[in-house]
Amino acid sequence: MKMRLVPFGEYPPDWNMAADEFLFREFMEGRGLPSLRFYGFKPVSVTLGYHQKRVPGIFKKFPAVRRPTGGRAVLHNGDLVYSVVGDHTAGYFAGSIFETYRKIATFIVDALREHGFNARLSQGSTAGHTELCFDSTTRYEITLEGRKIVGAAQVRRKNAFLEQGSIQFFELDRRVLADAIRNEFSKAGIEFVLQPFSEEEIKRIEELTSLYPVIEPSG
């Protein structure tokens, strides 16, 4: 199986969401490979789940944007963010939403363990959910010493899925961790094609930013 690898970069919140939307559409419409992309946010920003109605008060001093995926609010301040686009009906990532979560989360857990950190897959928390993603865990999210360090959410259209995740772990350089995760994908037989965004693709991504208007800080 071949996947496109988009290397790490830091971008504004609307651009990041539009870039993931672009990769998702390209694959869904048969024009692109499955993809793995690593990125960060500049400036510090908040993303909201697709169905969230408001920015939580604690995060109102930061620009915010809604994700195409579900879940709850995440503050992006030096975290490593990833997106995976693929086929949920056939191939390596086929299966239910939880099965796809598990497969991707296992790569991240194994990457962290390779660096000596005893990360674990969560079976879910009995704590009630708040507006904030990292207040509780759901099935196949990742914890370290009892603390949630990875939150993820998916959207599915036709045969395609987009998973977006935030790795809130700061004891490894983000690029080192991204390389370790990519290596775990490779161990599963996935072959990567390194392909940064072209100038033409960047123009098309910029056209999609209107789908993800920034909610300006108010606090």
Kinemage of the C-alpha trace (Angstrom):
@kinemage 1
@onewidth
@group {chain A} dominant
@subgroup {mainchain}
@vectorlist {calphas} color= white
{ca met a 1} P 0.000 0.000 0.000
{ca lys a 2} L 1.286 3.447 -0.933
{ca met a 3} L 0.549 6.633 1.020
{ca arg a 4} L 1.402 10.240 0.381
{ca leu a 5} L 3.516 11.762 3.165
{ca val a 6} L 3.094 15.511 3.639
{ca pro a 7} L 5.964 16.790 5.807
{ca phe a 8} L 5.556 18.838 8.970
{ca gly a 9} L 4.796 22.548 8.773
{ca glu a 10} L 3.057 25.200 10.898
{ca tyr a 11} L 0.081 27.084 9.454
{ca pro a 12} L -2.946 29.179 10.486
{ca pro a 13} L -6.046 27.290 11.658
{ca asp a 14} L -8.221 27.818 8.577
{ca trp a 15} L -5.384 26.742 6.271
{ca asn a 16} L -4.757 23.573 8.266
{ca met a 17} L -8.393 22.517 8.069
{ca ala a 18} L -8.587 23.359 4.366
{ca ala a 19} L -5.436 21.322 3.682
{ca asp a 20} L -6.948 18.247 5.326
{ca glu a 21} L -10.211 18.835 3.450
{ca phe a 22} L -8.230 18.992 0.206
{ca leu a 23} L -6.443 15.686 0.852
{ca phe a 24} L -9.736 14.067 1.863
{ca arg a 25} L -11.522 15.231 -1.297
{ca glu a 26} L -8.658 14.268 -3.579
{ca phe a 27} L -8.692 10.713 -2.268
{ca met a 28} L -12.484 10.415 -2.136
{ca glu a 29} L -12.768 11.557 -5.750
{ca gly a 30} L -10.065 9.170 -6.974
{ca arg a 31} L -7.412 11.778 -7.740
{ca gly a 32} L -5.019 11.220 -4.859
{ca leu a 33} L -3.311 8.616 -2.716
{ca pro a 34} L -4.182 7.883 0.894
{ca ser a 35} L -2.177 10.345 2.966
{ca leu a 36} L -0.401 11.005 6.236
{ca arg a 37} L 0.220 14.626 7.145
{ca phe a 38} L 1.929 16.144 10.204
{ca tyr a 39} L 1.491 19.784 11.179
{ca gly a 40} L 1.275 22.442 13.862
{ca phe a 41} L -0.638 25.683 14.350
{ca lys a 42} L 0.744 29.193 14.117
{ca pro a 43} L -0.557 31.222 15.890
{ca val a 44} L -1.689 29.198 18.918
{ca ser a 45} L -5.250 28.199 18.019
{ca val a 46} L -8.286 26.182 19.035
{ca thr a 47} L -10.163 23.654 16.947
{ca leu a 48} L -13.765 22.729 17.692
{ca gly a 49} L -15.610 19.542 16.856
{ca tyr a 50} L -17.877 19.843 13.834
{ca his a 51} L -21.033 19.902 15.961
{ca gln a 52} L -19.774 22.148 18.766
{ca lys a 53} L -21.851 25.304 19.082
{ca arg a 54} L -19.389 27.612 20.818
{ca val a 55} L -15.813 28.213 21.870
{ca pro a 56} L -15.358 27.195 25.533
{ca gly a 57} L -14.772 30.224 27.737
{ca ile a 58} L -11.287 29.108 28.753
{ca phe a 59} L -10.218 29.190 25.070
{ca lys a 60} L -11.911 32.416 23.908
{ca lys a 61} L -8.664 34.402 23.867
{ca phe a 62} L -7.385 32.303 20.947
{ca pro a 63} L -8.514 32.171 17.296
{ca ala a 64} L -10.686 29.122 16.688
{ca val a 65} L -11.966 27.079 13.773
{ca arg a 66} L -14.316 24.119 13.400
{ca arg a 67} L -12.850 20.856 12.220
{ca pro a 68} L -14.486 18.691 9.547
{ca thr a 69} L -14.274 15.893 12.133
{ca gly a 70} L -16.245 15.516 15.363
{ca gly a 71} L -15.054 15.528 18.943
{ca arg a 72} L -14.512 18.410 21.310
{ca ala a 73} L -12.376 21.536 21.668
{ca val a 74} L -8.583 21.242 21.471
{ca leu a 75} L -5.975 23.919 22.186
{ca his a 76} L -3.062 23.669 19.752
{ca asn a 77} L -0.011 25.136 21.445
{ca gly a 78} L 3.091 23.235 20.382
{ca asp a 79} L 1.344 19.876 19.925
{ca leu a 80} L 2.014 17.515 17.038
{ca val a 81} L -1.116 17.254 14.910
{ca tyr a 82} L -1.670 14.535 12.338
{ca ser a 83} L -4.227 13.696 9.695
{ca val a 84} L -4.728 10.351 8.006
{ca val a 85} L -6.842 9.890 4.878
{ca gly a 86} L -7.664 6.422 3.629
{ca asp a 87} L -10.237 3.830 2.625
{ca his a 88} L -12.440 2.402 5.392
{ca thr a 89} L -14.008 -0.249 3.134
{ca ala a 90} L -10.883 -2.053 1.891
{ca gly a 91} L -7.182 -2.306 2.596
{ca tyr a 92} L -5.211 -1.788 5.777
{ca phe a 93} L -7.549 0.713 7.455
{ca ala a 94} L -10.813 -1.082 6.629
{ca gly a 95} L -13.303 -1.539 9.439
{ca ser a 96} L -15.488 0.354 11.850
{ca ile a 97} L -14.555 3.799 13.128
{ca phe a 98} L -13.184 2.231 16.299
{ca glu a 99} L -11.179 -0.339 14.347
{ca thr a 100} L -9.575 2.403 12.253
{ca tyr a 101} L -8.872 4.412 15.421
{ca arg a 102} L -7.201 1.356 16.935
{ca lys a 103} L -4.935 0.730 13.967
{ca ile a 104} L -3.688 4.325 13.816
{ca ala a 105} L -3.395 4.661 17.607
{ca thr a 106} L -1.309 1.492 17.764
{ca phe a 107} L 1.298 3.096 15.480
{ca ile a 108} L 1.520 6.105 17.810
{ca val a 109} L 1.750 3.952 20.944
{ca asp a 110} L 4.498 1.832 19.389
{ca ala a 111} L 6.417 4.965 18.302
{ca leu a 112} L 6.321 6.347 21.837
{ca arg a 113} L 7.391 3.000 23.298
{ca glu a 114} L 10.354 2.880 20.907
{ca his a 115} L 11.524 6.048 22.676
{ca gly a 116} L 11.003 4.566 26.135
{ca phe a 117} L 7.582 6.000 27.016
{ca asn a 118} L 5.011 3.479 28.270
{ca ala a 119} L 1.988 4.802 26.372
{ca arg a 120} L -1.245 2.799 26.454
{ca leu a 121} L -4.446 2.475 24.454
{ca ser a 122} L -7.426 3.630 26.511
{ca gln a 123} L -10.584 1.574 26.823
{ca gly a 124} L -12.520 4.744 27.580
{ca ser a 125} L -13.251 6.793 30.680
{ca thr a 126} L -16.327 6.739 32.874
{ca ala a 127} L -15.904 10.478 33.491
{ca gly a 128} L -18.591 12.672 32.015
{ca his a 129} L -17.639 14.551 28.870
{ca thr a 130} L -17.060 18.311 28.967
{ca glu a 131} L -16.514 20.718 26.075
{ca leu a 132} L -12.777 19.976 26.198
{ca cys a 133} L -11.264 17.013 24.382
{ca phe a 134} L -8.545 16.277 26.927
{ca asp a 135} L -10.830 16.193 29.970
{ca ser a 136} L -11.749 12.536 29.343
{ca thr a 137} L -10.827 9.596 27.150
{ca thr a 138} L -12.780 7.552 24.651
{ca arg a 139} L -11.973 4.107 23.303
{ca tyr a 140} L -8.542 3.768 21.656
{ca glu a 141} L -7.292 7.197 22.601
{ca ile a 142} L -3.849 7.200 24.209
{ca thr a 143} L -2.718 7.746 27.783
{ca leu a 144} L 0.652 7.983 29.500
{ca glu a 145} L 0.875 7.453 33.268
{ca gly a 146} L -2.900 7.825 33.444
{ca arg a 147} L -3.009 11.125 31.550
{ca lys a 148} L -4.592 11.453 28.124
{ca ile a 149} L -2.005 12.637 25.599
{ca val a 150} L -3.713 11.921 22.256
{ca gly a 151} L -7.222 12.797 21.142
{ca ala a 152} L -8.606 11.942 17.707
{ca ala a 153} L -11.788 12.258 15.666
{ca gln a 154} L -12.981 11.013 12.274
{ca val a 155} L -15.337 11.859 9.471
{ca arg a 156} L -16.384 9.380 6.771
{ca arg a 157} L -17.824 10.088 3.330
{ca lys a 158} L -18.401 7.411 0.705
{ca asn a 159} L -15.499 4.945 1.056
{ca ala a 160} L -13.091 7.518 2.489
{ca phe a 161} L -12.224 8.581 6.023
{ca leu a 162} L -10.327 11.522 7.481
{ca glu a 163} L -8.885 11.172 10.966
{ca gln a 164} L -7.431 14.209 12.716
{ca gly a 165} L -5.528 13.861 15.964
{ca ser a 166} L -3.604 15.984 18.455
{ca ile a 167} L -0.596 14.553 20.278
{ca gln a 168} L -0.103 16.635 23.426
{ca phe a 169} L 3.308 15.265 24.292
{ca phe a 170} L 6.271 17.590 24.610
{ca glu a 171} L 9.192 15.406 25.727
{ca leu a 172} L 10.182 14.630 22.134
{ca asp a 173} L 10.788 17.081 19.312
{ca arg a 174} L 7.750 17.049 17.051
{ca arg a 175} L 9.740 16.077 13.970
{ca val a 176} L 11.425 13.210 15.844
{ca leu a 177} L 8.034 11.916 16.966
{ca ala a 178} L 6.570 12.330 13.469
{ca asp a 179} L 9.441 10.294 12.013
{ca ala a 180} L 8.941 7.583 14.633
{ca ile a 181} L 5.229 7.337 13.808
{ca arg a 182} L 5.931 7.189 10.083
{ca asn a 183} L 8.391 4.381 10.751
{ca glu a 184} L 5.676 2.361 12.502
{ca phe a 185} L 3.402 2.780 9.457
{ca ser a 186} L 6.294 1.514 7.300
{ca lys a 187} L 6.726 -1.576 9.488
{ca ala a 188} L 3.138 -2.504 8.578
{ca gly a 189} L 4.099 -2.580 4.886
{ca ile a 190} L 2.998 0.949 3.991
{ca glu a 191} L 5.232 2.618 1.418
{ca phe a 192} L 5.434 6.406 1.558
{ca val a 193} L 5.754 8.883 -1.276
{ca leu a 194} L 7.150 12.148 0.108
{ca gln a 195} L 5.086 14.859 -1.537
{ca pro a 196} L 4.887 18.398 -0.151
{ca phe a 197} L 2.049 20.551 -1.444
{ca ser a 198} L 2.702 21.960 -4.908
{ca glu a 199} L 2.072 25.597 -5.810
{ca glu a 200} L -1.098 24.564 -7.645
{ca glu a 201} L -2.312 22.567 -4.657
{ca ile a 202} L -1.638 25.485 -2.332
{ca lys a 203} L -3.860 27.676 -4.495
{ca arg a 204} L -6.639 25.096 -4.316
{ca ile a 205} L -6.241 24.790 -0.549
{ca glu a 206} L -6.498 28.561 -0.180
{ca glu a 207} L -9.788 28.429 -2.083
{ca leu a 208} L -11.116 25.948 0.509
{ca thr a 209} L -10.278 28.150 3.507
{ca ser a 210} L -13.673 29.862 3.143
{ca leu a 211} L -15.219 26.600 4.394
{ca tyr a 212} L -13.410 27.102 7.704
{ca pro a 213} L -13.919 30.697 8.858
{ca val a 214} L -11.818 31.721 11.834
{ca ile a 215} L -13.691 32.682 14.990
{ca glu a 216} L -11.690 35.657 16.255
{ca pro a 217} L -10.597 35.895 19.906
{ca ser a 218} L -13.093 37.579 22.215
{ca gly a 219} L -11.575 37.188 25.669
